[in-house]
């Protein structure tokens, strides 16, 4: 792993592969290794930059509260450190919100945007539920939060077949600094860029699970309707934990998108 100090705190990141430059931004309570399945399926065909958000994984613990634009600034500094002038950006859940905000602030830097299992235009009922989850974490009750999260994230079949993977994901969330976890979750709960999506100008790929109750197919369709040059893929029978449950499917859709929109010679079988 590598570490970048932006003058305020240190960010853990990994840079591997060859090919087109792609930045991957994980979700709240997760870590850069959450992209392992996707990176493996891409098989070195992209230069992947992934990192731990502030307060997550091996990045430095930064006291909250956090703001969405601060998380965008964190990414801006990391990308500048690599010397990348343009790149493809992929974000999951909270990472998808960060990616949306980045595309709005720095459109000239992005070849494309991919939003996976993220949120927009919550209904009052959806907003109430996510606010309650944020409040639970703010009270230091990550155990209560995680007990309910597993069934929101994974299908019954995946839970039954992969108990070790599920438990590892739960434990990683529980290992988070409670205050940092709560601060990041509050950003997820309170941020909504629905009214600005029409300003996203780069080609955009949108995905979410068919049975995701928090990042719903309706939200994905709203994004698709409001972002001018976009396409929407609803992933059958999946909930929120698509990065763990269906990495090959997601990588395949991503590869097809890059090949179709940018380079017909893009070869996902290329190795490092």
N, C-alpha and C positions, 0 to 999 in steps of 0.2 A: 504494500500500500504506500501511497504518497500523501504528503501533507502540505497544504498551502495556508500560509498565514496572511490574512488580509489586513493586518494591522490592528484587528480587534479580537479575532479568535482564529483557531486553526481548524481547517476542514480536511477530513480524510477523503481521498479519492483514488480511483483506479483508472488507468488509461491503457487499453490493450487493443490489438487487432490492426488490420490494415484496411484501407478502403475509405468510403465516404465517412465524414465525421458525424457522429450521432451522440447527443447528450441524453442520458436517462436520469429522470428525477423520481425518486421513490415516494411512497405515501407516508402518512402520519404514523408514528410508532414503529416504522420499519427501518431498513438499512440498505446500503448499496447491494448487499448480497441477495436482496429480494429479486434482483434482475438476473440471477445466475442462470435460470432455465432459459430465458430469452437469449442471453449472450451465448450460451452453449448452442442453442438452435441456430443462431446466426453464423456460427462456425468461423469466426474471424473475418467475415466478409465486410465488416464495418470497423472503423476506428471508434471504439466505444469509450466514452467518458461518463463514469457514474460516480456518485459521491454520497456521503452521509450528510443529510440536512443538519443545520445547527442544532445542537442538543441531542442528536441521534447517533447511534453506532459509535464509531471511534472519533467523530468530530467533537470539538470542545463543547462542554456544557455552557450554554449562554442563558442567563436569567431572562424570563419573560417579563412583560407580555411581548409577543411577536406581532409584526404586521406583515401582510402579504407582500407589500413592496420591499420590505427588508429581505425577505426570502428571495425575491427577484434580484436584488442587489448582490446577495451572496453568490448567486449563479453567475451574474455578470462578471464579478471579479475573478471567479474560477476560470471561466471561459477566456477572459482576457489574458490570464496567466499562461494559458496554452498557446496563445497567439492565433486563435481561431477567429477569422473575420466573418465566416458564414458557416452554418451547420444545420443539421436536422435535430429537432427537439422532440423528445418523447417524455410524457409525464403521466404518472399513475395516481389517481385519487387526489390527495393534496398536491402531489407533483403535477397533476393535470391542471389544477388551478394556477400553480406557479407558472406552468408553461403557457396557459392562456394569457396571464398578465405579462409575461415576457414578450409574447408575440405582439401584444398591444403597445408595449413601450419601445421595443426594438425590432420592428418588422424588417428592417434592412439586413438584419443578421441571420434571418432564418430562410433556409431552403424550403423547409416544411415543418409542420406541427402535427404531432400525434397525441391525442387525448384519450387515455384509457381509464374507464371506470371513474370518471370525475363528475362534478356537480355543476348545475346551473338552475336558475328559475325554480327553486324549491317551493312547494305548496306550503300553506301554513302548518299543516299536519306534519309534513316532512321536516320543516324547520323546527317545530316543537321537539320532535324526536332527537334530532342531532344536537339541539341545545341541551337536552337532558343528558345525553351522553357526555357532552363537554363538561357539564356541571358535575357529573359523577367523577370524572378524572380530576377536576379541580378540587374535589373533596378528598383526593388521595385514594379513591376506590378503584384502582386499575383492575383489581381482581374481579370485582363485580362487572366492570365493563367487559373484560375479556370473556367471562363466563357466557355472556350473551352474544359476543362477537362471533364465536366460532360458527354458529348456525347461520349467521348473516353472510359469512365469508365463503363457506364451502358447502358443496352438495353432500347429502347423506352418504352417497357411495364413496366419495373421496375421503370423508372422515373415517369411514369403516375400513377402507383399504390402506390408508396412510396415517395411522395414528401418530407415528413418530414425527412425520413432517408437520402435522397439525400442532402437536405439542411443542415442537421447536419454535414454530411461529408464535405461539402464545407466549412462550417463555421469553423470547426476544423482546416482545412488547412489554412484558412485566419487568424486564431488566432495565427498561428506560428510566432515566431520571424522572421522577413523578412530575416535577414542576415544568420541565422542558416538554414532556409529553402533553401535559395539559395546555401549555401555551400554544403548541403547534396545533392541537386539536381545536382550540378556540378559533384559530385562523380558518380551519376547514369549516367550522360551524357557522362562522359569521361572514364569510366572503362569498360574493356572488357577482359575476361579471356579465350577467345576461344582457343588460342594456348596452354593453359595449362590443359584443361579439361580432356585430356587423362590420367592425373596423379591422378584423383580422384578415390580412390580405394574402397570406401564403397558402399553398395547397395544404389541406388539413384532413387528416384521417381520424375518425372518431369510433371508438369501440366501447361496449359495455356488455355485461352479462344479461341474458334474458331474464334472470330471476334476481337481479341485484336490486334490493329494496332501498338502498341508500343512494346509489348512482344509477338511477332507473333508465330503462329504455326511452321513456318519455323525455328525460333530460337530454339524452344523446340525440334524439330527434330534434329537440329545440335547438341544440348546438348546430346540427346539420342544416336546419332551416335558416339560421341567422348568420352563419359563417359562409360567405359567398362561394368559395371554391372548396367544397368539402364533400366527404362521403362518409356514410354511417354503416357500421357493421354491428349487428346484434348477435352475440355469441350464444348459441343454443344451450339451454339447460345449465348455465353457469351463473354463479352469484358474484360476490365481490372479489374473491380470491383468485382471479383469473391468472395472475402471474405464476402462481404455484400450481394451479390445477390444469392449465392449458397453455403452457409456454410455447409449444410447437405450433399450435394454432395461431397464436398472436404473432409469433415471429414470421410465420408463413404469410399472413395478411400484410405485415409490415414490408416484407421482401417484395411481394407483388406490387404494393403501392409504390415503392421506390423504383422498381423496374418499369412499371407502366408510366409513371409520371416524370421520371428523371433520366433513366439510363436503361435502355432495353438490353444492354449487354451485362447489366448487374448480375453477378454470379454468386448466389448464396452458398455454393459449395467451395468457394475459395477458402483456403486455410492460411493461418498466419505464417 
